[in-house]
Amino acid sequence: MAGSQRRRSFNGALLRAAIPRAPAGVEIREFDPSRLPFYDGDLEAAGDPEPVPELKEAVHAADLVLLVTPEYNGGLPAVMKNAVDWVSRPPRPHAWDGKPVAIMGATPGRLGTALAQRSLRESLAGLNARVMPQPRILLAGAGALFDEELRLTDRATLARLDKFMSAAAEWARRFL
């Protein structure tokens, strides 16, 4: 799940670059969190609106959740936090409880989404998710790493992404 709504998002492009780099036997299914309504207890009381059940079921069923987050004003974008919040809601146990998660992000800025990733890690830790500690992908200066069609072209970054995806698959296996 990429937490950016931009059509030409570096984070969406990073997610698309990760998919073919997954180890053999690993299947990645994308979910667009911008389809979710903002969390509202009144909406929830009337029954989870579409596509909330779809997301909750997907997270419950996944062996690992891959979250790709941009950083907005030094923090987590609302669309990503909203998805985390919806998934944390009943039925119990909620879908984050014990779920392996891997986080990465890209930004044109210099911090490589470090602050957004920290915030996301803190939220998920409070929900008992099992966030992969290392390796980390915090891509700074993303504009130089992708071509005009938003294909990741930087060889060193592609090699890091290969290692990250292998580590994420191994992280998930620890909790099966």
Residue pairs with C-beta under 8 A, 6 or more apart in sequence:
1 15
1 30
1 31
1 32
1 33
1 65
1 66
1 67
1 68
1 80
1 83
2 9
2 11
2 12
2 14
2 15
2 30
2 33
2 68
2 69
3 11
3 33
3 67
3 68
3 69
3 70
3 76
3 77
3 79
3 80
3 83
4 10
4 11
4 12
4 69
4 70
4 77
4 79
5 34
5 79
6 12
8 150
9 70
10 70
10 106
10 107
10 108
10 139
10 142
10 143
10 146
10 150
11 68
11 69
11 70
11 105
11 106
12 68
12 150
13 106
13 146
13 150
13 151
13 152
14 68
14 104
14 105
14 106
14 137
14 139
14 142
14 152
14 161
15 30
15 66
15 68
16 150
17 151
17 152
17 158
17 161
18 28
18 66
18 68
18 104
18 161
18 164
18 165
19 28
19 30
21 158
21 161
21 162
21 165
22 28
22 165
22 169
23 165
23 166
23 169
26 165
26 169
28 66
29 58
29 62
31 54
31 55
31 58
31 83
33 55
33 79
33 80
33 82
33 83
34 79
35 51
36 51
36 52
36 55
36 79
36 82
36 83
36 86
37 43
37 49
37 52
38 78
38 82
39 82
39 85
39 86
39 89
43 49
44 89
48 56
48 86
48 89
52 86
55 83
55 86
55 87
56 86
56 87
56 89
56 95
59 65
59 87
59 95
59 96
59 99
60 95
62 99
63 100
63 172
63 173
63 175
63 176
64 99
64 100
64 101
64 102
64 168
64 169
64 171
64 172
65 99
65 100
65 101
65 102
65 129
66 101
66 102
66 103
66 104
66 168
67 80
67 101
67 102
67 103
67 104
67 120
68 103
68 104
68 105
68 106
69 76
69 77
69 80
69 103
69 104
69 105
69 113
69 116
69 117
69 120
70 77
70 105
70 106
70 107
70 113
70 116
71 77
71 105
71 107
71 109
71 111
71 113
71 114
71 115
71 116
71 117
72 78
72 116
74 115
74 116
75 115
75 116
75 119
76 116
76 119
76 120
76 123
77 116
80 116
80 120
81 120
81 123
84 96
84 120
84 123
84 124
84 127
87 94
87 95
87 96
88 94
88 95
88 96
88 127
94 127
96 124
96 127
96 128
96 129
97 127
97 128
97 129
98 128
98 129
98 130
98 175
99 129
99 130
100 129
100 130
100 132
100 171
100 172
100 174
100 175
101 124
101 129
101 130
101 131
101 132
102 131
102 132
102 164
102 167
102 168
102 171
103 117
103 120
103 121
103 131
103 132
103 136
104 113
104 117
104 136
104 137
104 138
104 139
104 164
105 112
105 113
105 116
105 117
105 137
105 138
105 139
106 112
106 113
106 137
106 139
106 142
106 145
107 113
107 139
107 140
107 142
108 141
108 142
108 143
109 140
109 141
110 140
110 141
111 138
111 140
112 138
112 139
112 140
113 138
113 139
114 138
117 136
117 138
121 131
124 131
125 131
130 171
130 175
132 167
132 168
132 171
134 167
135 160
135 163
135 164
135 167
136 164
137 160
137 161
137 164
139 145
139 157
144 154
145 152
145 153
145 154
145 157
146 152
146 153
147 153
152 158
152 161
